[in-house]
Amino acid sequence: MSLPEVLLWRALKGRQLRGLQFRRQHPLGPYILDFYCDAQKLAVEIDGDSHSFGDRPGHDARRDAWLLGQGIQTLRLSARLVLDDPGDAIRTIEAFLDGEYERVG
């Protein structure tokens, strides 16, 4: 796992976020999700700078569309957000769960 993933995992593991169980590196179809919460049908992906270049934006969009077809919403967080303030990343996930954040898909 990357450093941003490690930092976020520390805040998600053990049902620390609202009692929800998150899995890390969860396989689903042809993909490996950074974090997945089955109860909320939510994938949380940590995107580094490389996700902005080349074919990555298109790949990510296809992946998100495939997941949405499976009933799973994707929340993409920048690695910089997690590195700068893991607590802010958690608040962003909470806002997403509360419907107060623009959803992908």
C-alpha positions, 0 to 999 in steps of 0.5 A: 500500500502507498503511504496515503493508503496506509494513513487512510486505512489507519482511520478506517480499519476496525469499524472506526468510521460509523461502525462501517466495515471497510476492506482494503485491496478488495478484489471485485470483477477485474479490479482491485479496490483501494477500499470497499464498504459493502454495507454502503456499496462504496469504493474509495480510491486514492488517486496520485498525480498519475491519475491525471495523465495519459490514458488514466482518466479514461481508464478511471472513468471506465472503471467507475462506470463498471462499478456503478453498473454493479451498484457501487459508487466511487469516491476518488480522493487525491493522495495529496488530500490524504497526506495533508490531512487524513482527518479531512479525507475522513470528513470527505467520506462522511460528507459523501455518505451523508449525500453532501458531496457530489457523487461520481457516476 
